[in-house]
């Protein structure tokens, strides 16, 4: 299977790319500013499996024209059988202090860019009556977290969109699912480093997730065994969404 992953150079994206390559898929992944990390990951995983296609492509999803151009040239990537939208942009501030331009920038990367990519790559999947689509969402789409209003809204939009997409594509042999991570040990969690110990104590599993935890689920959802799973939002959060959040 040939899979396109957005934002695959580091963090969760790199975990997804690694898991997919290890599962036997060929992967094209995009990156914005992490060129050195993208090159290193491509070289490492290309050597891991002889003959594997692991290709990194620069793409700034905040640039509407760049996204449109990428989609217009989608046929140059060859047949794409699976799509994982991982690229994300955070914007943390209190709800009553939202700056519209910054909130819209997060929505462009997290949501609108993905709808354009779906238009370009899922239509051919429908013609072939086969395909897999995965969006990396967030538990914040359904569980409030102070300062995350804009980010949470973009992920909630993504989740709702995926449910509709699943209904519209199921009869064409395509699955569309959302993975909703909780706290994951990536650079995005850097601003919360001082609170990490306290945060981990409130997670039933007692730790942050790793990118590999997310990648493992993405690889499964791309597999034949997941052919009857669609329209689902699957949390990977160490039990956070199952908990009332009350500590004894």
Backbone as JSON, one array per atom type, in Angstrom:
{
  "sequence": "XXXXXXXXXXXXXXXXXXXXXXXXXXXXXXXXXXXXXXXXXXXXXXXXXXXXXXXXXXXXXXXXXXXXXXXXXXXXXXXXXXXXXXXXXXXXXXXXXXXXXXXXXXXXXXXXXXXXXXXXXXXXXXXXXXXXXXXXXXXXXXXXXXXXXXXXXXXXXXXXXXXXXXXXXXXXXXXXXXXXXXXXXXXXXXXXXXXXXXXXXXXXXXXXXXXXXXXXXXXXXXXXXXXXXXXXXXXXXXXXXXXXXXXX",
  "N": [[0.84, -1.19, 0.0], [0.52, 2.24, -0.8], [1.11, 5.09, 1.03], [0.22, 8.36, 2.03], [1.42, 10.72, 4.25], [0.84, 13.53, 6.18], [2.92, 15.98, 7.66], [5.14, 14.4, 8.66], [7.76, 14.28, 9.67], [8.68, 14.39, 12.31], [7.97, 13.74, 15.82], [4.63, 12.67, 16.49], [3.98, 12.19, 13.82], [6.36, 11.1, 12.71], [6.42, 8.76, 14.17], [4.18, 7.48, 13.11], [4.91, 7.24, 10.39], [7.15, 5.56, 10.65], [5.96, 3.23, 11.75], [4.26, 2.47, 9.67], [6.03, 1.93, 7.55], [7.46, -0.17, 8.7], [5.41, -1.99, 8.73], [5.27, -2.72, 6.14], [4.45, -0.94, 4.18], [4.75, 1.53, 1.56], [5.78, 4.89, 1.81], [5.02, 8.3, 1.44], [5.84, 11.34, 2.81], [5.03, 14.56, 4.15], [6.68, 17.63, 5.09], [7.3, 20.65, 6.94], [9.25, 22.55, 8.16], [11.22, 20.95, 9.12], [13.52, 19.88, 7.69], [16.06, 18.55, 7.89], [15.54, 16.54, 9.76], [13.57, 15.16, 8.37], [15.0, 14.19, 6.16], [16.84, 12.52, 7.46], [15.12, 10.63, 8.61], [13.96, 9.49, 6.33], [16.23, 8.31, 5.13], [16.99, 6.49, 7.13], [14.73, 4.76, 7.37], [14.47, 3.92, 4.76], [16.68, 2.32, 4.5], [15.99, 0.37, 6.23], [14.16, -1.37, 5.09], [14.66, -3.1, 2.27], [14.26, -1.73, -0.92], [12.05, -0.26, -0.24], [9.86, 2.54, -0.57], [10.42, 5.56, 0.73], [9.73, 8.65, 1.0], [10.34, 12.09, 1.38], [8.65, 15.18, 1.28], [8.64, 18.69, 0.86], [6.16, 20.81, 2.24], [4.12, 23.4, 3.07], [1.44, 23.57, 4.97], [0.04, 25.72, 5.88], [0.1, 27.53, 3.9], [-2.04, 28.43, 1.57], [-1.97, 28.54, -1.23], [0.2, 26.89, -1.81], [-0.75, 24.43, -0.91], [-2.91, 24.08, -2.66], [-1.5, 23.87, -5.07], [0.0, 21.56, -4.6], [-2.06, 19.66, -4.43], [-3.1, 19.86, -6.99], [-1.16, 18.65, -8.44], [-1.27, 16.02, -7.73], [-1.26, 13.57, -9.08], [1.36, 13.09, -9.69], [2.51, 11.8, -7.61], [1.92, 9.19, -7.92], [-0.12, 6.23, -7.47], [-2.05, 6.59, -4.59], [-2.94, 4.9, -1.8], [-3.62, 5.11, 0.83], [-4.2, 7.58, 3.37], [-2.92, 9.73, 5.81], [-3.61, 12.26, 7.95], [-1.68, 14.1, 9.78], [-0.33, 16.45, 10.36], [-0.24, 19.33, 12.36], [-1.15, 22.37, 14.07], [-0.67, 24.3, 16.89], [-2.39, 26.63, 19.04], [-2.44, 28.39, 21.75], [-4.4, 29.99, 24.05], [-6.51, 31.9, 26.26], [-10.08, 31.52, 26.0], [-11.59, 33.91, 25.78], [-9.76, 35.59, 24.77], [-9.04, 35.11, 22.2], [-7.27, 35.47, 19.17], [-8.28, 36.19, 16.04], [-6.88, 35.86, 13.59], [-4.75, 34.17, 14.25], [-6.13, 31.95, 15.2], [-7.48, 31.2, 12.88], [-5.3, 30.49, 11.33], [-4.44, 28.16, 12.6], [-6.7, 26.59, 12.14], [-6.57, 26.38, 9.36], [-4.27, 24.77, 8.92], [-4.84, 22.48, 10.48], [-7.37, 21.65, 9.67], [-8.67, 22.79, 7.17], [-6.71, 22.45, 5.15], [-6.6, 19.7, 5.04], [-9.12, 19.0, 4.01], [-8.85, 19.82, 1.38], [-6.82, 18.11, 0.53], [-8.09, 15.66, 0.79], [-10.04, 15.98, -1.22], [-8.4, 15.77, -3.47], [-7.1, 13.27, -3.27], [-8.81, 11.24, -2.32], [-10.92, 10.9, -4.06], [-9.85, 9.41, -6.32], [-9.43, 7.01, -4.91], [-12.06, 6.26, -4.41], [-12.9, 5.68, -6.98], [-11.4, 3.42, -7.43], [-12.47, 1.84, -5.55], [-11.39, 1.32, -3.04], [-9.54, 2.09, -0.12], [-7.91, 3.95, 2.56], [-8.37, 6.24, 5.14], [-7.08, 8.32, 7.59], [-7.32, 10.5, 10.31], [-5.42, 12.43, 12.52], [-6.59, 13.34, 15.43], [-7.61, 14.74, 18.5], [-7.95, 14.36, 22.03], [-8.89, 16.66, 23.09], [-10.92, 17.54, 21.5], [-13.28, 16.64, 22.53], [-13.06, 16.81, 25.25], [-12.64, 19.33, 27.51], [-9.86, 21.58, 27.82], [-8.03, 23.93, 29.5], [-7.2, 26.92, 27.8], [-7.06, 25.8, 25.28], [-8.96, 26.39, 23.32], [-9.09, 27.22, 20.53], [-7.47, 25.32, 19.21], [-8.76, 22.95, 20.02], [-11.27, 23.35, 18.82], [-10.61, 23.2, 16.12], [-9.82, 20.54, 15.94], [-12.18, 19.28, 16.67], [-13.77, 19.97, 14.5], [-12.41, 18.55, 12.56], [-12.88, 15.91, 13.42], [-15.69, 15.7, 13.21], [-15.99, 16.07, 10.47], [-14.69, 13.77, 9.52], [-16.44, 11.75, 10.35], [-18.63, 12.21, 8.69], [-17.39, 11.88, 6.2], [-16.82, 9.16, 6.36], [-19.35, 8.0, 6.09], [-20.0, 8.72, 3.51], [-18.21, 7.37, 1.94], [-18.09, 4.67, 2.55], [-19.45, 2.61, 1.11], [-17.86, 2.45, -1.05], [-15.69, 1.05, -0.38], [-13.9, 2.32, 1.31], [-12.34, 3.28, 4.32], [-12.69, 5.58, 7.03], [-11.29, 7.04, 9.68], [-10.7, 8.46, 12.96], [-7.94, 9.08, 15.0], [-7.52, 9.79, 18.34], [-5.29, 11.21, 20.18], [-4.09, 11.5, 23.57], [-2.06, 13.11, 25.88], [1.08, 13.3, 24.43], [4.45, 12.31, 24.2], [6.16, 14.55, 22.83], [7.73, 17.29, 20.98], [5.78, 19.25, 21.06], [4.76, 19.21, 23.57], [6.56, 20.53, 25.07], [6.19, 23.18, 26.29], [4.78, 22.46, 28.54], [6.42, 21.2, 30.29], [7.17, 21.72, 32.94], [4.96, 20.95, 34.32], [4.67, 18.3, 33.95], [4.98, 15.98, 35.65], [2.83, 16.25, 37.43], [0.73, 16.13, 35.61], [1.0, 13.55, 34.59], [0.29, 12.05, 36.78], [-2.43, 12.27, 36.74], [-3.26, 10.75, 34.69], [-4.65, 7.66, 34.03], [-3.0, 5.5, 33.13], [-0.57, 6.41, 33.92], [1.47, 7.65, 32.48], [2.77, 9.61, 29.68], [1.76, 9.15, 26.27], [3.68, 7.53, 23.67], [5.09, 8.39, 20.44], [5.18, 6.01, 19.03], [3.07, 4.55, 20.09], [0.86, 5.77, 18.91], [1.47, 5.39, 16.24], [1.32, 2.6, 16.0], [-1.44, 2.07, 16.12], [-2.3, 3.45, 13.86], [-1.05, 1.94, 11.85], [-2.43, -0.46, 12.18], [-5.05, 0.34, 11.46], [-4.67, 0.72, 8.79], [-4.49, -1.82, 7.88], [-5.67, -5.02, 6.5], [-7.24, -6.21, 8.45], [-8.7, -4.19, 9.59], [-10.78, -3.5, 8.0], [-13.53, -3.27, 8.43], [-13.91, -1.26, 10.16], [-14.98, 1.9, 10.5], [-15.69, 5.43, 10.55], [-15.09, 5.82, 13.17], [-13.89, 7.24, 16.25], [-11.02, 6.89, 17.9], [-9.64, 6.83, 21.01], [-6.31, 7.31, 22.18], [-5.05, 7.42, 24.92], [-4.27, 6.57, 27.42], [-6.33, 6.05, 29.16], [-7.58, 8.41, 29.9], [-10.01, 9.56, 28.88], [-11.81, 7.77, 29.81], [-11.97, 8.25, 32.44], [-13.33, 10.03, 35.26], [-11.8, 12.0, 36.17], [-11.4, 12.51, 38.83], [-9.4, 12.45, 41.66], [-8.32, 10.3, 44.23]],
  "CA": [[0.0, 0.0, 0.0], [1.21, 3.51, -0.82], [0.44, 5.95, 2.0], [0.65, 9.75, 2.17], [1.32, 11.2, 5.63], [1.19, 14.93, 6.32], [3.64, 16.27, 8.9], [5.7, 13.11, 9.09], [9.2, 14.31, 9.93], [9.02, 14.25, 13.71], [6.86, 13.56, 16.74], [3.64, 11.65, 16.16], [4.09, 11.88, 12.4], [7.48, 10.19, 12.5], [6.0, 7.47, 14.71], [3.26, 6.9, 12.14], [5.69, 6.85, 9.21], [7.96, 4.41, 11.02], [5.1, 2.06, 11.91], [3.75, 2.08, 8.36], [7.13, 1.31, 6.8], [7.72, -1.47, 9.33], [4.3, -2.88, 8.37], [5.41, -3.1, 4.75], [3.89, 0.05, 3.26], [5.58, 2.61, 1.04], [5.28, 6.12, 2.43], [5.43, 9.66, 1.09], [5.4, 12.2, 3.89], [5.34, 15.98, 3.99], [7.25, 18.34, 6.23], [7.34, 22.1, 6.72], [10.53, 23.18, 8.48], [12.14, 19.96, 9.69], [14.15, 19.23, 6.55], [17.13, 17.63, 8.29], [14.91, 15.37, 10.38], [12.89, 14.41, 7.31], [16.01, 13.47, 5.39], [17.38, 11.45, 8.29], [14.1, 9.59, 8.75], [13.86, 8.81, 5.03], [17.42, 7.46, 4.95], [16.95, 5.4, 8.11], [13.68, 3.79, 7.07], [14.76, 3.35, 3.46], [17.66, 1.25, 4.72], [15.36, -0.66, 7.07], [13.5, -2.35, 4.23], [15.2, -2.98, 0.92], [13.28, -1.46, -1.95], [10.93, 0.54, 0.25], [9.8, 3.95, -0.94], [10.19, 6.46, 1.85], [10.04, 9.92, 0.34], [9.94, 13.3, 2.09], [8.33, 16.3, 0.39], [8.32, 19.92, 1.59], [4.83, 21.37, 2.02], [3.63, 24.24, 4.17], [-0.02, 23.49, 4.92], [-0.53, 27.03, 6.19], [0.14, 28.27, 2.64], [-3.16, 27.94, 0.78], [-1.55, 28.36, -2.63], [1.08, 25.71, -1.85], [-1.61, 23.26, -0.77], [-3.64, 23.94, -3.92], [-0.55, 23.4, -6.08], [0.31, 20.16, -4.25], [-3.21, 18.85, -4.79], [-3.24, 19.88, -8.45], [-0.14, 17.76, -9.0], [-1.34, 14.79, -6.95], [-0.97, 12.4, -9.9], [2.8, 12.89, -9.77], [2.91, 10.92, -6.51], [1.5, 7.84, -8.21], [-1.33, 5.81, -6.77], [-2.03, 6.69, -3.14], [-3.98, 4.0, -1.28], [-3.96, 5.5, 2.2], [-3.9, 8.97, 3.73], [-2.92, 10.04, 7.24], [-3.41, 13.69, 8.18], [-1.11, 14.28, 11.12], [0.18, 17.81, 10.56], [-1.08, 20.13, 13.25], [-0.6, 23.63, 14.58], [-1.33, 24.68, 18.14], [-2.55, 28.04, 19.38], [-2.93, 28.34, 23.12], [-4.76, 31.24, 24.73], [-7.84, 31.81, 26.86], [-11.16, 31.65, 25.03], [-12.03, 35.3, 25.59], [-8.63, 36.37, 24.23], [-8.69, 34.55, 20.89], [-6.94, 36.34, 18.04], [-8.89, 35.48, 14.93], [-5.92, 35.48, 12.56], [-3.99, 33.0, 14.72], [-7.07, 30.82, 15.24], [-7.72, 30.79, 11.5], [-4.09, 29.82, 10.86], [-4.49, 26.8, 13.14], [-7.77, 25.89, 11.43], [-6.09, 26.1, 8.01], [-3.36, 23.62, 8.96], [-5.44, 21.31, 11.1], [-8.63, 21.21, 9.05], [-8.96, 23.13, 5.78], [-5.74, 21.82, 4.24], [-6.97, 18.29, 4.91], [-10.26, 18.85, 3.1], [-8.33, 19.93, 0.02], [-6.07, 16.89, 0.22], [-9.1, 14.62, 0.57], [-10.61, 16.18, -2.56], [-7.47, 15.34, -4.5], [-6.6, 11.9, -3.17], [-9.83, 10.24, -1.99], [-11.72, 10.62, -5.26], [-9.31, 8.23, -7.02], [-9.7, 5.82, -4.09], [-13.46, 5.88, -4.63], [-12.97, 5.06, -8.3], [-10.8, 2.08, -7.3], [-13.27, 1.17, -4.51], [-10.5, 0.85, -1.98], [-8.72, 3.15, 0.44], [-7.9, 4.16, 4.0], [-8.14, 7.63, 5.54], [-6.93, 8.49, 9.04], [-7.0, 11.85, 10.79], [-4.94, 12.48, 13.89], [-7.35, 14.36, 16.14], [-7.15, 15.02, 19.86], [-8.99, 14.22, 23.06], [-9.43, 18.0, 23.39], [-12.13, 17.76, 20.7], [-14.46, 16.29, 23.31], [-12.79, 17.06, 26.66], [-12.07, 20.68, 27.58], [-8.56, 21.81, 28.44], [-7.88, 25.38, 29.54], [-6.28, 27.51, 26.84], [-7.04, 25.04, 24.03], [-10.22, 26.59, 22.6], [-8.93, 27.25, 19.07], [-6.95, 24.02, 18.8], [-9.83, 21.97, 20.21], [-12.3, 23.58, 17.82], [-10.12, 22.69, 14.83], [-9.83, 19.08, 16.01], [-13.58, 18.88, 16.67], [-14.19, 20.08, 13.11], [-11.8, 17.41, 11.86], [-13.57, 14.69, 13.84], [-17.03, 15.7, 12.61], [-15.79, 15.88, 9.03], [-14.34, 12.37, 9.28], [-17.64, 10.93, 10.49], [-19.4, 12.37, 7.45], [-16.62, 11.25, 5.13], [-16.96, 7.71, 6.47], [-20.66, 7.62, 5.55], [-20.03, 8.97, 2.07], [-17.23, 6.54, 1.22], [-18.09, 3.28, 3.01], [-19.86, 1.67, 0.06], [-16.8, 2.41, -2.04], [-14.57, 0.29, 0.16], [-12.95, 3.21, 1.98], [-12.58, 3.54, 5.73], [-12.27, 6.91, 7.48], [-11.29, 7.0, 11.14], [-9.92, 9.46, 13.67], [-7.2, 8.69, 16.2], [-7.53, 10.93, 19.27], [-4.28, 11.05, 21.23], [-4.06, 12.36, 24.74], [-0.75, 13.75, 25.95], [2.09, 12.48, 23.77], [5.8, 12.8, 24.48], [6.72, 15.19, 21.64], [8.16, 18.68, 21.18], [4.62, 20.1, 21.31], [4.51, 19.21, 25.01], [7.63, 21.27, 25.72], [5.73, 24.25, 27.18], [4.14, 21.9, 29.73], [7.42, 20.36, 30.95], [7.16, 21.95, 34.38], [3.75, 20.34, 34.9], [4.55, 16.93, 33.46], [4.78, 15.01, 36.73], [1.45, 16.41, 37.91], [-0.16, 15.67, 34.54], [1.07, 12.09, 34.5], [-0.43, 11.48, 37.91], [-3.86, 12.32, 36.44], [-3.51, 9.8, 33.61], [-4.74, 6.33, 34.64], [-1.85, 4.67, 32.77], [0.58, 6.93, 34.63], [2.54, 8.15, 31.61], [2.39, 10.13, 28.39], [1.91, 8.22, 25.16], [4.83, 7.71, 22.79], [4.68, 8.38, 19.04], [5.01, 4.62, 18.59], [1.72, 4.12, 20.48], [-0.06, 6.27, 17.9], [1.83, 4.74, 14.99], [0.84, 1.22, 15.99], [-2.86, 2.07, 15.78], [-2.41, 3.86, 12.46], [-0.69, 0.79, 11.02], [-3.54, -1.42, 12.22], [-6.19, 0.86, 10.69], [-4.33, 0.55, 7.37], [-4.38, -3.24, 7.59], [-6.91, -5.7, 6.1], [-8.04, -6.53, 9.63], [-9.49, -3.03, 10.01], [-11.65, -3.15, 6.86], [-14.92, -3.03, 8.85], [-13.91, -0.17, 11.14], [-15.04, 3.21, 9.86], [-16.48, 6.41, 11.28], [-14.77, 5.74, 14.59], [-12.86, 8.06, 16.89], [-10.39, 5.96, 18.85], [-8.69, 7.52, 21.88], [-5.07, 6.68, 22.64], [-4.86, 8.44, 25.96], [-3.95, 5.99, 28.72], [-7.53, 5.97, 30.01], [-8.05, 9.74, 30.32], [-11.42, 9.8, 28.55], [-12.63, 6.84, 30.58], [-11.93, 8.67, 33.83], [-14.03, 11.23, 35.66], [-10.8, 12.99, 36.52], [-11.37, 12.71, 40.29], [-8.3, 11.73, 42.27], [-8.49, 9.99, 45.65]],
  "C": [[0.88, 1.24, 0.0], [0.44, 4.51, 0.03], [1.07, 7.34, 2.0], [0.39, 10.19, 3.6], [1.7, 12.68, 5.65], [1.89, 15.15, 7.66], [4.32, 15.06, 9.47], [7.14, 13.12, 9.53], [9.57, 14.05, 11.39], [7.77, 13.99, 14.54], [5.93, 12.43, 16.35], [3.77, 11.23, 14.7], [5.2, 10.9, 12.1], [7.14, 8.8, 13.04], [5.07, 6.74, 13.77], [4.02, 6.41, 10.91], [6.49, 5.59, 9.5], [7.11, 3.13, 11.1], [4.59, 1.55, 10.57], [4.82, 1.39, 7.53], [7.43, -0.07, 7.38], [6.63, -2.48, 9.01], [4.32, -3.26, 6.89], [4.87, -2.13, 3.73], [4.99, 0.97, 2.72], [4.95, 3.92, 1.48], [5.89, 7.37, 1.78], [4.94, 10.55, 2.23], [5.85, 13.64, 3.66], [5.96, 16.53, 5.27], [7.26, 19.82, 5.91], [8.74, 22.67, 6.96], [11.58, 22.21, 8.99], [12.83, 19.17, 8.59], [15.21, 18.21, 6.92], [16.55, 16.36, 8.92], [14.18, 14.51, 9.35], [13.87, 13.59, 6.5], [16.58, 12.3, 6.17], [16.4, 10.3, 8.43], [13.96, 8.8, 7.45], [15.01, 7.85, 4.82], [17.38, 6.25, 5.87], [15.94, 4.33, 7.71], [13.86, 3.18, 5.68], [15.74, 2.21, 3.56], [17.07, 0.08, 5.5], [14.74, -1.77, 6.24], [13.94, -2.14, 2.79], [14.08, -2.75, -0.08], [12.11, -0.62, -1.52], [11.01, 1.96, -0.28], [9.47, 4.75, 0.31], [10.66, 7.83, 1.38], [9.49, 11.1, 1.12], [9.74, 14.44, 1.1], [8.04, 17.55, 1.21], [6.92, 20.42, 1.23], [4.41, 22.14, 3.26], [2.11, 24.29, 4.08], [-0.7, 24.79, 5.32], [-0.6, 27.92, 4.95], [-0.93, 27.72, 1.7], [-2.78, 27.67, -0.67], [-0.68, 27.12, -2.78], [0.26, 24.43, -1.76], [-2.37, 23.01, -2.07], [-2.74, 23.39, -5.02], [-0.2, 21.93, -5.86], [-0.83, 19.25, -4.7], [-3.39, 18.76, -6.31], [-2.27, 18.93, -9.12], [-0.13, 16.4, -8.3], [-0.98, 13.55, -7.76], [0.52, 12.11, -10.0], [3.31, 11.99, -8.65], [2.63, 9.46, -6.82], [0.25, 7.48, -7.43], [-1.15, 5.89, -5.27], [-3.23, 5.9, -2.61], [-4.46, 4.38, 0.11], [-3.5, 6.92, 2.49], [-3.97, 9.12, 5.24], [-2.64, 11.53, 7.39], [-2.97, 13.88, 9.62], [-0.7, 15.71, 11.39], [-0.78, 18.63, 11.41], [-0.37, 21.37, 13.73], [-1.39, 24.02, 15.83], [-1.46, 26.2, 18.23], [-3.22, 28.09, 20.73], [-3.19, 29.75, 23.67], [-6.15, 31.06, 25.34], [-8.92, 32.13, 25.83], [-11.54, 33.09, 24.74], [-10.92, 36.2, 25.04], [-8.19, 35.87, 22.85], [-8.37, 35.66, 19.88], [-7.38, 35.6, 16.79], [-7.88, 35.03, 13.88], [-5.12, 34.25, 12.97], [-4.88, 31.76, 14.8], [-7.34, 30.3, 13.84], [-6.5, 30.08, 10.92], [-4.05, 28.37, 11.35], [-5.55, 25.98, 12.41], [-7.34, 25.52, 10.01], [-5.21, 24.85, 7.99], [-4.07, 22.36, 9.42], [-6.64, 20.77, 10.35], [-8.73, 21.51, 7.56], [-7.97, 22.5, 4.79], [-6.1, 20.36, 3.99], [-8.14, 18.1, 3.97], [-9.82, 18.97, 1.65], [-7.6, 18.66, -0.4], [-7.03, 15.72, 0.01], [-9.71, 14.75, -0.82], [-9.71, 15.61, -3.65], [-7.18, 13.85, -4.47], [-7.68, 10.85, -2.9], [-10.73, 9.94, -3.18], [-11.16, 9.45, -6.07], [-9.5, 6.94, -6.24], [-11.12, 5.33, -4.32], [-13.62, 5.2, -5.98], [-12.42, 3.63, -8.27], [-11.56, 1.22, -6.3], [-12.4, 0.55, -3.42], [-9.7, 2.03, -1.44], [-8.86, 3.25, 1.95], [-7.6, 5.63, 4.27], [-8.11, 7.69, 7.06], [-6.62, 9.94, 9.33], [-6.51, 11.74, 12.23], [-5.63, 13.66, 14.57], [-6.75, 14.63, 17.5], [-8.3, 14.79, 20.83], [-9.6, 15.57, 23.41], [-10.67, 18.33, 22.56], [-13.38, 17.48, 21.5], [-14.27, 16.47, 24.81], [-12.07, 18.39, 26.78], [-10.73, 20.7, 28.31], [-8.3, 23.32, 28.37], [-6.83, 25.87, 28.55], [-6.28, 26.86, 25.48], [-8.25, 25.28, 23.14], [-10.05, 26.5, 21.09], [-8.46, 25.89, 18.55], [-8.03, 22.95, 18.9], [-10.92, 22.11, 19.17], [-11.88, 23.03, 16.47], [-10.15, 21.16, 14.81], [-11.25, 18.54, 16.05], [-14.14, 18.94, 15.26], [-13.67, 18.89, 12.31], [-12.54, 16.12, 12.16], [-14.96, 14.6, 13.21], [-16.95, 15.46, 11.1], [-15.51, 14.41, 8.71], [-15.55, 11.45, 9.42], [-18.48, 11.0, 9.22], [-18.69, 11.7, 6.29], [-16.78, 9.73, 5.16], [-18.28, 7.23, 5.88], [-20.67, 7.71, 4.03], [-19.13, 8.04, 1.26], [-17.31, 5.05, 1.55], [-18.44, 2.29, 1.91], [-18.84, 1.57, -1.06], [-15.54, 1.73, -1.5], [-13.53, 1.11, 0.88], [-13.33, 3.33, 3.45], [-12.03, 4.91, 6.08], [-12.4, 6.96, 8.99], [-10.39, 8.08, 11.72], [-9.23, 8.81, 14.86], [-7.11, 9.93, 17.09], [-6.51, 10.72, 20.38], [-4.58, 11.94, 22.42], [-2.74, 13.1, 24.75], [0.31, 12.8, 25.39], [3.46, 13.13, 23.98], [6.46, 13.32, 23.2], [7.14, 16.62, 21.98], [6.99, 19.6, 21.53], [4.31, 20.19, 22.8], [5.57, 19.98, 25.78], [7.18, 22.35, 26.68], [5.13, 23.74, 28.5], [5.13, 21.09, 30.59], [7.38, 20.51, 32.47], [6.0, 21.27, 35.08], [3.64, 18.85, 34.6], [4.26, 15.91, 34.57], [3.35, 15.06, 37.25], [0.46, 15.87, 36.88], [-0.18, 14.15, 34.48], [0.32, 11.41, 35.64], [-1.94, 11.44, 37.67], [-4.25, 11.42, 35.27], [-3.56, 8.4, 34.21], [-3.54, 5.43, 34.35], [-0.55, 5.18, 33.4], [1.7, 7.46, 33.77], [1.94, 8.82, 30.38], [2.48, 9.0, 27.36], [3.24, 8.49, 24.45], [4.32, 7.8, 21.36], [4.45, 6.97, 18.5], [3.63, 4.09, 18.96], [0.7, 4.56, 19.44], [0.2, 5.57, 16.57], [1.3, 3.32, 14.89], [-0.63, 1.14, 15.61], [-3.07, 2.48, 14.33], [-2.1, 2.7, 11.53], [-1.8, -0.25, 11.02], [-4.71, -0.94, 11.37], [-5.93, 0.81, 9.19], [-4.36, -0.91, 6.94], [-5.71, -3.84, 7.14], [-7.82, -6.01, 7.28], [-8.92, -5.4, 10.1], [-10.51, -2.62, 8.94], [-13.08, -2.81, 7.27], [-15.01, -1.96, 9.94], [-13.92, 1.15, 10.38], [-15.97, 4.14, 10.62], [-16.18, 6.46, 12.76], [-13.77, 6.82, 15.0], [-12.29, 7.21, 18.02], [-9.38, 6.72, 19.71], [-7.46, 6.66, 22.16], [-4.54, 7.6, 23.72], [-4.58, 7.87, 27.34], [-5.11, 5.96, 29.69], [-8.09, 7.3, 30.42], [-9.54, 9.94, 30.06], [-12.35, 8.85, 29.28], [-12.77, 7.27, 32.04], [-12.75, 9.92, 34.07], [-13.07, 12.33, 36.04], [-10.71, 13.3, 38.01], [-10.28, 11.85, 40.9], [-8.57, 11.51, 43.76], [-7.14, 9.91, 46.35]]
}
